[in-house]
Structure formats: C-alpha cells, structure tokens
Amino acid sequence: MNEDTMKILGAYPLRGCRFNVIRRPFSGGKGAIKRKEATKNHPAETKDEFYARLANDYFRAEPEYWFQRWKSEVHPTDVVRFRKECLDPILEAICNWYDYSVGGERWEENVYLGYGWSWRHPYGVRNSVDEGYGSDVDGYITDGSTVGLQRVDDLFPELKD
C-alpha cells in the first residue's frame, strides 16, 4: 500500500466482513409455516408450541439450509474508491447545504463549482432524497414535525454487552 492509502485506511484497515444469514420460513415457498389454528377438537397452538415445532421440524432438521455465512473480502482500493467517490463528496454536499442554510455562500455558486454536488452510491444503491424528494427529517427541520421520527438514547442497543 502506498502512503496515501495508509493515511485513509489508518492503522487498522478494513479487510472484509462476514454475513450471517438466516432464511425466513414465514415468507412462502419451502418451509412456509404458520401457527395451527383452533379446530373443533384441538385448541390453537401456543407460541411456545409453535416455536418448538419450528425449531425441531425446520432449523434442527436442515441447519445448512436455514443458516449460512458468507465471507466478503474488501480490498484497500475498494475503501479508497468509496471514500473518493462517495463519502467525501457527500460530506462536502452536507457542508455546502449548511453554508447555504445559515446564509453563507449561495447554493448556485457551490453547484456550478462542483463542490460535492455529485457522488456515486456504493454498489448502485438508489436514494430518492438525492432526486429531490423530501424525508421525515426535512419535515422536522422546516416545521418541527416529528411524524415518522423516533427519538432514541442508544442507536445500537444490540452492541451493548
């Protein structure tokens, strides 16, 4: 790696990630399962009975079908390209938007100069906000509406011990 790449990646470069995938048996097709409803002679299946049946008949019977893991390697050039073509331009656009919002430079000047106006989404992701459509956050900023928003104290509770 060259020196510029090392500056971007830092001391602990990203090498890849693992995707742990669990199939959803409730979505139809193989393994479609639902709770048994009450009949004239039998009561409805309880949640505990349903989960036990699901575990025994599906997950334990064919674990390789229901649980999979993929290793996805990330090359240092992927990280550099992401930063150059996606992250840095987005951050520039946010700075330009802020300058415009507080009465600094005119938006048109930033657009014509090309500062952070255009970026490439990673892996072809589409984002309607880029195309001029609003979001729930826009409503909060413009008129204080909290519709569609949720206040939380911890963004990632699943990462706590």
C-alpha positions as CSV (number, residue, x, y, z in Angstrom):
1,M,0.0,0.0,0.0
2,N,1.2,3.5,-0.8
3,E,1.4,6.3,1.8
4,D,-1.9,8.0,0.7
5,T,-3.8,4.7,1.1
6,M,-2.3,4.2,4.5
7,K,-3.5,7.7,5.6
8,I,-7.1,6.9,4.5
9,L,-7.2,3.4,6.0
10,G,-5.4,4.2,9.2
11,A,-3.7,1.7,11.5
12,Y,-6.4,-0.9,11.3
13,P,-7.6,-1.3,7.8
14,L,-10.9,-2.9,6.9
15,R,-10.2,-6.3,5.4
16,G,-13.8,-7.6,5.0
17,C,-16.8,-8.8,6.8
18,R,-18.9,-11.8,7.4
19,F,-22.6,-12.0,6.6
20,N,-24.6,-14.3,8.8
21,V,-27.9,-15.1,7.1
22,I,-31.0,-16.7,8.5
23,R,-33.7,-17.6,6.0
24,R,-37.3,-16.6,6.8
25,P,-39.6,-19.6,6.8
26,F,-42.6,-17.4,7.0
27,S,-42.3,-15.9,3.5
28,G,-43.7,-18.7,1.5
29,G,-42.1,-21.5,-0.5
30,K,-40.0,-24.1,1.2
31,G,-40.6,-24.0,4.9
32,A,-43.7,-21.9,4.9
33,I,-45.1,-22.4,8.3
34,K,-47.8,-20.8,10.5
35,R,-49.3,-21.4,13.8
36,K,-52.0,-24.0,13.9
37,E,-55.4,-22.5,14.4
38,A,-58.0,-23.9,16.8
39,T,-60.3,-26.6,15.5
40,K,-63.4,-28.2,16.9
41,N,-61.3,-30.9,18.7
42,H,-58.0,-29.1,19.3
43,P,-57.1,-25.7,20.8
44,A,-54.9,-23.2,18.9
45,E,-51.2,-23.8,19.0
46,T,-49.5,-21.6,21.6
47,K,-46.4,-19.5,20.7
48,D,-44.2,-21.8,22.7
49,E,-45.5,-24.9,20.9
50,F,-45.2,-23.1,17.5
51,Y,-41.6,-22.1,18.2
52,A,-40.7,-25.6,19.4
53,R,-42.1,-27.1,16.2
54,L,-40.3,-24.5,14.1
55,A,-37.0,-25.3,15.8
56,N,-37.3,-29.1,15.6
57,D,-39.0,-29.6,12.2
58,Y,-37.1,-26.9,10.3
59,F,-34.0,-25.4,11.9
60,R,-32.5,-28.6,13.5
61,A,-33.6,-30.8,10.6
62,E,-31.7,-28.8,8.0
63,P,-29.4,-26.2,9.6
64,E,-27.3,-25.8,6.5
65,Y,-30.3,-24.6,4.6
66,W,-31.6,-22.1,7.2
67,F,-28.3,-20.7,8.4
68,Q,-25.5,-19.6,6.1
69,R,-22.4,-17.5,6.4
70,W,-20.5,-15.6,3.6
71,K,-17.1,-14.1,3.9
72,S,-16.8,-10.8,1.9
73,E,-13.3,-9.5,1.4
74,V,-12.6,-5.8,1.0
75,H,-9.5,-4.7,-0.9
76,P,-7.8,-1.5,0.2
77,T,-8.6,0.1,-3.2
78,D,-12.3,-0.5,-2.5
79,V,-12.1,1.6,0.6
80,V,-10.1,4.3,-1.1
81,R,-12.6,4.4,-4.0
82,F,-15.6,4.5,-1.7
83,R,-14.1,7.5,0.2
84,K,-13.1,9.3,-3.0
85,E,-16.3,8.7,-5.0
86,C,-19.0,8.5,-2.2
87,L,-18.1,9.6,1.3
88,D,-16.0,12.7,0.7
89,P,-18.4,14.2,-1.9
90,I,-21.4,13.5,0.4
91,L,-19.6,15.3,3.3
92,E,-18.9,18.2,1.0
93,A,-22.5,18.4,0.0
94,I,-23.6,18.5,3.6
95,C,-21.1,21.3,4.3
96,N,-22.5,23.2,1.2
97,W,-26.0,22.7,2.4
98,Y,-25.2,24.0,5.8
99,D,-23.4,27.1,4.4
100,Y,-26.5,27.8,2.3
101,S,-28.9,27.2,5.2
102,V,-27.2,29.7,7.5
103,G,-27.0,32.4,4.8
104,G,-23.4,31.8,3.7
105,E,-22.5,31.2,0.1
106,R,-25.3,30.9,-2.4
107,W,-26.2,27.3,-3.3
108,E,-25.9,28.0,-7.0
109,E,-22.2,29.0,-6.6
110,N,-21.4,25.7,-5.0
111,V,-23.3,23.8,-7.6
112,Y,-21.5,25.5,-10.5
113,L,-18.2,25.0,-8.9
114,G,-19.0,21.3,-8.5
115,Y,-18.2,21.1,-4.8
116,G,-19.6,17.9,-3.5
117,W,-22.6,18.1,-5.8
118,S,-22.4,14.7,-7.3
119,W,-21.4,11.3,-5.9
120,R,-21.7,7.7,-6.7
121,H,-23.7,5.5,-4.4
122,P,-21.9,2.3,-3.3
123,Y,-23.0,-0.8,-5.2
124,G,-25.7,1.0,-7.2
125,V,-27.9,1.9,-4.2
126,R,-30.8,4.3,-5.1
127,N,-31.8,7.1,-2.8
128,S,-34.9,9.2,-3.5
129,V,-33.7,12.0,-1.3
130,D,-30.9,12.6,-3.9
131,E,-33.5,13.1,-6.6
132,G,-35.1,16.0,-4.8
133,Y,-37.8,14.2,-2.7
134,G,-38.1,15.0,0.9
135,S,-37.8,12.9,4.0
136,D,-39.2,12.9,7.6
137,V,-36.0,14.7,8.7
138,D,-36.8,17.6,6.2
139,G,-40.2,18.0,7.9
140,Y,-38.5,18.2,11.3
141,I,-36.0,20.8,10.1
142,T,-38.6,23.0,8.3
143,D,-41.5,22.9,10.7
144,G,-40.6,20.8,13.7
145,S,-42.8,17.9,12.8
146,T,-41.8,14.6,14.4
147,V,-44.1,12.4,12.3
148,G,-42.1,9.4,11.1
149,L,-39.3,10.0,13.5
150,Q,-38.3,8.2,16.7
151,R,-36.2,9.6,19.5
152,V,-33.7,7.1,21.0
153,D,-31.0,7.2,23.5
154,D,-28.9,4.5,22.0
155,L,-28.6,3.9,18.3
156,F,-27.2,0.4,18.5
157,P,-28.5,-1.3,21.7
158,E,-27.6,-4.7,20.2
159,L,-23.9,-3.8,20.5
160,K,-24.1,-3.5,24.3
161,D,-22.7,-6.3,26.4
